[in-house]
Amino acid sequence: MNKQARPTARLSVKVVPGSSRDQIVGWLGDALKIKVVAPPEKGRANDAVVELLSKALGISSSDIQIESGHSSPSKVIAIMNMDDEKIKSSFAK
């Protein structure tokens, strides 16, 4: 059996920092809307997004990396060992 590269899902998110609580709101078009309490200062909101996603998906936060949009509300997040379909079904309503 051939060893295959570990799958990596790409997830577009829209982050709302400074919210009253941490929560995954749901899909906003092709992006997942996420609210976090942390302010958008010194990467705090980014860290909170990674933590929230790791808990929701039941994976280590080290398997989640922000690929682009570090200082923007719109981000692309790479999630190791998951595929796009598994991500979408994890957050389906």
MDTraj code that builds the backbone (N, CA, C; nanometers):
import mdtraj as md
import numpy as np

residues = "MET ASN LYS GLN ALA ARG PRO THR ALA ARG LEU SER VAL LYS VAL VAL PRO GLY SER SER ARG ASP GLN ILE VAL GLY TRP LEU GLY ASP ALA LEU LYS ILE LYS VAL VAL ALA PRO PRO GLU LYS GLY ARG ALA ASN ASP ALA VAL VAL GLU LEU LEU SER LYS ALA LEU GLY ILE SER SER SER ASP ILE GLN ILE GLU SER GLY HIS SER SER PRO SER LYS VAL ILE ALA ILE MET ASN MET ASP ASP GLU LYS ILE LYS SER SER PHE ALA LYS".split()
xyz = np.array([
    [0.0845, -0.1184, 0.0000],
    [0.0000, 0.0000, 0.0000],
    [0.0891, 0.1248, 0.0000],
    [0.0602, 0.2170, -0.0855],
    [0.1393, 0.3390, -0.0953],
    [0.1053, 0.4344, 0.0181],
    [0.2071, 0.4995, 0.0681],
    [0.1819, 0.6033, 0.1692],
    [0.1335, 0.7277, 0.0971],
    [0.0236, 0.7803, 0.1439],
    [-0.0296, 0.9014, 0.0838],
    [-0.0009, 1.0196, 0.1747],
    [0.0082, 1.1351, 0.1134],
    [0.0268, 1.2574, 0.1921],
    [-0.0962, 1.2775, 0.2802],
    [-0.0723, 1.3305, 0.3973],
    [-0.1851, 1.3567, 0.4869],
    [-0.2733, 1.4642, 0.4253],
    [-0.4051, 1.4429, 0.4272],
    [-0.4934, 1.5438, 0.3694],
    [-0.4924, 1.6720, 0.4521],
    [-0.5078, 1.7808, 0.3842],
    [-0.5181, 1.9102, 0.4513],
    [-0.6376, 1.9838, 0.3932],
    [-0.7316, 2.0152, 0.4785],
    [-0.8499, 2.0900, 0.4354],
    [-0.8204, 2.2388, 0.4439],
    [-0.8790, 2.3150, 0.3555],
    [-0.8708, 2.4605, 0.3596],
    [-1.0093, 2.5113, 0.3974],
    [-1.0127, 2.5964, 0.4980],
    [-1.1388, 2.6486, 0.5480],
    [-1.1350, 2.8009, 0.5454],
    [-1.2316, 2.8604, 0.4779],
    [-1.2451, 3.0067, 0.4787],
    [-1.3313, 3.0441, 0.5979],
    [-1.2852, 3.1415, 0.6745],
    [-1.3616, 3.1853, 0.7900],
    [-1.3754, 3.3367, 0.7909],
    [-1.4814, 3.3815, 0.8546],
    [-1.5049, 3.5247, 0.8798],
    [-1.5079, 3.5388, 1.0303],
    [-1.4110, 3.6099, 1.0850],
    [-1.3958, 3.6211, 1.2294],
    [-1.4516, 3.7540, 1.2788],
    [-1.5291, 3.7464, 1.3873],
    [-1.5814, 3.8662, 1.4538],
    [-1.5189, 3.8695, 1.5933],
    [-1.4109, 3.9478, 1.6113],
    [-1.3478, 3.9568, 1.7432],
    [-1.4252, 4.0485, 1.8359],
    [-1.3962, 4.0385, 1.9656],
    [-1.4607, 4.1263, 2.0634],
    [-1.6066, 4.0935, 2.0871],
    [-1.6460, 3.9706, 2.0614],
    [-1.7843, 3.9278, 2.0799],
    [-1.8114, 3.9007, 2.2276],
    [-1.9371, 3.8782, 2.2607],
    [-1.9725, 3.8503, 2.4000],
    [-1.9368, 3.7073, 2.4417],
    [-1.9203, 3.6164, 2.3432],
    [-1.8787, 3.4800, 2.3749],
    [-1.8155, 3.4147, 2.2529],
    [-1.7398, 3.3084, 2.2770],
    [-1.6798, 3.2324, 2.1679],
    [-1.7852, 3.1395, 2.1106],
    [-1.8061, 3.1451, 1.9804],
    [-1.9013, 3.0543, 1.9190],
    [-1.8798, 3.0446, 1.7685],
    [-1.9118, 2.9277, 1.7164],
    [-1.9139, 2.9072, 1.5727],
    [-2.0589, 2.9314, 1.5309],
    [-2.0790, 3.0386, 1.4558],
    [-2.2142, 3.0829, 1.4217],
    [-2.2751, 2.9948, 1.3133],
    [-2.1985, 2.9661, 1.2101],
    [-2.2489, 2.8859, 1.0988],
    [-2.1939, 2.9388, 0.9680],
    [-2.2446, 2.8834, 0.8600],
    [-2.1940, 2.9188, 0.7275],
    [-2.2506, 3.0514, 0.6805],
    [-2.1627, 3.1322, 0.6261],
    [-2.1974, 3.2600, 0.5652],
    [-2.1452, 3.2496, 0.4225],
    [-2.2268, 3.1972, 0.3324],
    [-2.1792, 3.1653, 0.1979],
    [-2.0825, 3.0482, 0.2072],
    [-1.9611, 3.0662, 0.1559],
    [-1.8593, 2.9609, 0.1609],
    [-1.7695, 2.9724, 0.2827],
    [-1.7922, 3.0713, 0.3663],
    [-1.7070, 3.0933, 0.4832],
    [-1.7816, 3.0572, 0.6116],
    [-1.7075, 3.0069, 0.7070],
    [-1.7631, 2.9747, 0.8383],
    [-1.7481, 3.0985, 0.9266],
    [-1.8580, 3.1471, 0.9815],
    [-1.8541, 3.2662, 1.0673],
    [-1.8255, 3.2238, 1.2106],
    [-1.7234, 3.2859, 1.2684],
    [-1.6793, 3.2530, 1.4038],
    [-1.6694, 3.3813, 1.4856],
    [-1.7304, 3.3803, 1.6039],
    [-1.7206, 3.4935, 1.6964],
    [-1.6305, 3.4538, 1.8120],
    [-1.5409, 3.5442, 1.8494],
    [-1.4528, 3.5195, 1.9644],
    [-1.4515, 3.6404, 2.0567],
    [-1.4344, 3.6149, 2.1852],
    [-1.4295, 3.7207, 2.2855],
    [-1.3004, 3.8017, 2.2718],
    [-1.1927, 3.7346, 2.2354],
    [-1.0600, 3.7979, 2.2298],
    [-1.0591, 3.9178, 2.1347],
    [-0.9821, 4.0205, 2.1711],
    [-0.9698, 4.1373, 2.0840],
    [-0.8728, 4.1077, 1.9690],
    [-0.8813, 4.1847, 1.8620],
    [-0.7918, 4.1638, 1.7483],
    [-0.6551, 4.2294, 1.7712],
    [-0.5910, 4.1967, 1.8815],
    [-0.4612, 4.2562, 1.9170],
    [-0.3593, 4.1464, 1.9417],
    [-0.2416, 4.1624, 1.8851],
    [-0.1289, 4.0721, 1.9099],
    [-0.1629, 3.9255, 1.8853],
    [-0.2504, 3.8991, 1.7884],
    [-0.2838, 3.7616, 1.7521],
    [-0.3791, 3.6907, 1.8473],
    [-0.4341, 3.7634, 1.9430],
    [-0.5232, 3.6989, 2.0418],
    [-0.6478, 3.6392, 1.9769],
    [-0.7101, 3.7136, 1.8856],
    [-0.8301, 3.6620, 1.8193],
    [-0.7948, 3.5397, 1.7336],
    [-0.6812, 3.5443, 1.6663],
    [-0.6378, 3.4288, 1.5862],
    [-0.6185, 3.3060, 1.6743],
    [-0.5540, 3.3240, 1.7887],
    [-0.5331, 3.2120, 1.8816],
    [-0.6663, 3.1563, 1.9303],
    [-0.7612, 3.2448, 1.9568],
    [-0.8924, 3.2013, 2.0043],
    [-0.9666, 3.1221, 1.8965],
    [-0.9526, 3.1637, 1.7714],
    [-1.0156, 3.0915, 1.6600],
    [-0.9572, 2.9505, 1.6493],
    [-0.8260, 2.9394, 1.6575],
    [-0.7605, 2.8085, 1.6490],
    [-0.8071, 2.7188, 1.7642],
    [-0.8132, 2.7738, 1.8850],
    [-0.8591, 2.6958, 2.0012],
    [-1.0029, 2.6488, 1.9836],
    [-1.0891, 2.7395, 1.9398],
    [-1.2307, 2.7059, 1.9227],
    [-1.2486, 2.5970, 1.8168],
    [-1.1773, 2.6081, 1.7056],
    [-1.1860, 2.5066, 1.6012],
    [-1.1310, 2.3722, 1.6486],
    [-1.0217, 2.3756, 1.7243],
    [-0.9639, 2.2486, 1.7709],
    [-1.0608, 2.1762, 1.8641],
    [-1.1278, 2.2497, 1.9502],
    [-1.2259, 2.1877, 2.0400],
    [-1.3460, 2.1350, 1.9612],
    [-1.3948, 2.2134, 1.8668],
    [-1.5122, 2.1735, 1.7894],
    [-1.4852, 2.0499, 1.7038],
    [-1.3625, 2.0380, 1.6535],
    [-1.3284, 1.9260, 1.5659],
    [-1.2658, 1.8087, 1.6420],
    [-1.2329, 1.8305, 1.7684],
    [-1.1720, 1.7253, 1.8473],
    [-1.0312, 1.6912, 1.8034],
    [-0.9563, 1.7926, 1.7610],
    [-0.8181, 1.7710, 1.7169],
    [-0.7259, 1.8666, 1.7908],
    [-0.5981, 1.8415, 1.7789],
    [-0.4983, 1.9265, 1.8441],
    [-0.4906, 2.0622, 1.7747],
    [-0.4688, 2.1663, 1.8521],
    [-0.4552, 2.2998, 1.7928],
    [-0.3304, 2.3080, 1.7046],
    [-0.2347, 2.2176, 1.7247],
    [-0.1147, 2.2178, 1.6405],
    [-0.1443, 2.1696, 1.4983],
    [-0.2621, 2.1087, 1.4767],
    [-0.3027, 2.0650, 1.3429],
    [-0.3769, 2.1739, 1.2667],
    [-0.3876, 2.2925, 1.3266],
    [-0.4609, 2.4026, 1.2650],
    [-0.3665, 2.5219, 1.2501],
    [-0.3608, 2.5751, 1.1285],
    [-0.2746, 2.6910, 1.1034],
    [-0.3491, 2.7934, 1.0193],
    [-0.3301, 2.9188, 1.0535],
    [-0.3871, 3.0265, 0.9720],
    [-0.2903, 3.0505, 0.8572],
    [-0.3394, 3.0303, 0.7349],
    [-0.2545, 3.0444, 0.6167],
    [-0.2507, 3.1866, 0.5649],
    [-0.3654, 3.2534, 0.5666],
    [-0.3687, 3.3909, 0.5176],
    [-0.4755, 3.4691, 0.5923],
    [-0.4593, 3.6009, 0.5943],
    [-0.5557, 3.6876, 0.6604],
    [-0.5271, 3.7084, 0.8076],
    [-0.3995, 3.7017, 0.8459],
    [-0.3627, 3.7144, 0.9874],
    [-0.4169, 3.8418, 1.0512],
    [-0.4239, 3.9515, 0.9751],
    [-0.4730, 4.0770, 1.0327],
    [-0.6061, 4.1200, 0.9706],
    [-0.6760, 4.0252, 0.9110],
    [-0.8035, 4.0531, 0.8452],
    [-0.9134, 3.9665, 0.9062],
    [-1.0384, 4.0120, 0.9013],
    [-1.1478, 3.9268, 0.9493],
    [-1.1672, 3.8024, 0.8613],
    [-1.1318, 3.8129, 0.7343],
    [-1.1440, 3.6989, 0.6425],
    [-1.0124, 3.6235, 0.6403],
    [-1.0173, 3.4961, 0.6757],
    [-0.8966, 3.4161, 0.6865],
    [-0.9130, 3.2849, 0.6120],
    [-0.7995, 3.2250, 0.5752],
    [-0.7981, 3.0892, 0.5238],
    [-0.7182, 3.0074, 0.6239],
    [-0.7798, 2.8994, 0.6703],
    [-0.7197, 2.8161, 0.7733],
    [-0.6945, 2.6775, 0.7167],
    [-0.5746, 2.6250, 0.7405],
    [-0.5396, 2.4892, 0.6993],
    [-0.5597, 2.3964, 0.8185],
    [-0.6284, 2.2859, 0.7936],
    [-0.6544, 2.1877, 0.8990],
    [-0.5989, 2.0538, 0.8526],
    [-0.4932, 2.0078, 0.9201],
    [-0.4247, 1.8862, 0.8817],
    [-0.5080, 1.7622, 0.9156],
    [-0.4878, 1.6587, 0.8380],
    [-0.5514, 1.5276, 0.8588],
    [-0.7025, 1.5295, 0.8444],
    [-0.7548, 1.6269, 0.7744],
    [-0.8984, 1.6320, 0.7471],
    [-0.9169, 1.6723, 0.6015],
    [-1.0301, 1.6336, 0.5444],
    [-1.0604, 1.6787, 0.4093],
    [-1.1781, 1.7763, 0.4135],
    [-1.1999, 1.8419, 0.3018],
    [-1.3024, 1.9470, 0.2963],
    [-1.4416, 1.8944, 0.3315],
    [-1.4742, 1.7741, 0.2865],
    [-1.6059, 1.7187, 0.3142],
    [-1.6271, 1.6957, 0.4634],
    [-1.5247, 1.6450, 0.5312],
    [-1.5368, 1.6206, 0.6750],
    [-1.5557, 1.7528, 0.7498],
    [-1.4856, 1.8555, 0.7067],
    [-1.5001, 1.9878, 0.7690],
    [-1.6431, 2.0379, 0.7502],
    [-1.6922, 2.0314, 0.6264],
    [-1.8279, 2.0823, 0.6008],
    [-1.9318, 2.0054, 0.6795],
    [-1.9167, 1.8733, 0.6885],
    [-2.0162, 1.7947, 0.7632],
    [-2.0055, 1.8203, 0.9124],
    [-1.8863, 1.8550, 0.9612],
    [-1.8691, 1.8846, 1.1036],
    [-1.9464, 2.0075, 1.1468],
    [-1.9638, 2.1014, 1.0555],
    [-2.0312, 2.2274, 1.0896],
    [-2.1647, 2.2429, 1.0176],
    [-2.2186, 2.1338, 0.9648],
    [-2.3501, 2.1400, 0.8985],
    [-2.4583, 2.1585, 1.0031],
    [-2.5602, 2.2313, 0.9682],
    [-2.6703, 2.2529, 1.0636],
    [-2.7862, 2.1646, 1.0284],
])
top = md.Topology()
chain = top.add_chain()
for i, resn in enumerate(residues, 1):
    res = top.add_residue(resn, chain, resSeq=i)
    for name in ("N", "CA", "C"):
        top.add_atom(name, md.element.get_by_symbol(name[0]), res)
traj = md.Trajectory(xyz[None], top)
